[in-house]
Amino acid sequence: QVQLVESGGGLVQAGDSLRLSCAASGRTFSSYVMGWFRQAPGKEREFVGAISWSGGSTFYADSVKGRFTISRDRAKNAVYLQMNSLKPEDTAVYYCAAGMIITAMSATYDYWGQGTQVTVSS
């Protein structure tokens, strides 16, 4: 069992940066792939990026590639989403999730946090 809690969301202006954190509890956290997803009002949840259990592999949605970076600190049981050059279209609730395989499919992730709101004003 893994519990996930996101933090770090807020209101920023276009072009600003923000770092989201996801704190995990559970003995087996280090063996999980960690993903970030987001959901804007009236839209389906979409994949943002994911990081392997070792932290050695990452991949991102095209919409955030080059602007967002995922990292993890296994000693702290934490995963981070560094978001740079934010755009109004990045406005959404951001969720972290834990799963066993590194994919963009939300259905493959077993555990989810409650989400944190990110709002980017123009």
KAZI-V639723 format. One record per residue. N is the residue number from 1. RES is the residue in one small letter. PSI is psi in whole degrees, -180 to 180 (* if undefined). Layout:
N|RES|PSI / N|RES|PSI
This chain:
1|q|136 / 2|v|131 / 3|q|137 / 4|l|136 / 5|v|118 / 6|e|154 / 7|s|169 / 8|g|-4 / 9|g|169 / 10|g|-170 / 11|l|124 / 12|v|170 / 13|q|158 / 14|a|135 / 15|g|-15 / 16|d|173 / 17|s|157 / 18|l|144 / 19|r|123 / 20|l|146 / 21|s|151 / 22|c|111 / 23|a|132 / 24|a|147 / 25|s|152 / 26|g|139 / 27|r|-29 / 28|t|16 / 29|f|-42 / 30|s|-15 / 31|s|-2 / 32|y|144 / 33|v|141 / 34|m|132 / 35|g|157 / 36|w|135 / 37|f|166 / 38|r|156 / 39|q|118 / 40|a|157 / 41|p|129 / 42|g|5 / 43|k|162 / 44|e|157 / 45|r|135 / 46|e|151 / 47|f|138 / 48|v|-51 / 49|g|171 / 50|a|158 / 51|i|141 / 52|s|169 / 53|w|-31 / 54|s|-18 / 55|g|-1 / 56|g|-16 / 57|s|137 / 58|t|154 / 59|f|157 / 60|y|156 / 61|a|149 / 62|d|-32 / 63|s|-18 / 64|v|-6 / 65|k|132 / 66|g|-14 / 67|r|-34 / 68|f|146 / 69|t|131 / 70|i|139 / 71|s|164 / 72|r|149 / 73|d|101 / 74|r|-31 / 75|a|-31 / 76|k|1 / 77|n|50 / 78|a|151 / 79|v|146 / 80|y|151 / 81|l|104 / 82|q|122 / 83|m|118 / 84|n|162 / 85|s|50 / 86|l|147 / 87|k|156 / 88|p|-33 / 89|e|-5 / 90|d|-6 / 91|t|124 / 92|a|171 / 93|v|129 / 94|y|134 / 95|y|142 / 96|c|154 / 97|a|153 / 98|a|136 / 99|g|-178 / 100|m|-18 / 101|i|150 / 102|i|102 / 103|t|173 / 104|a|3 / 105|m|118 / 106|s|-30 / 107|a|-17 / 108|t|-5 / 109|y|135 / 110|d|-30 / 111|y|142 / 112|w|147 / 113|g|-178 / 114|q|-13 / 115|g|155 / 116|t|136 / 117|q|132 / 118|v|125 / 119|t|125 / 120|v|118 / 121|s|151 / 122|s|*
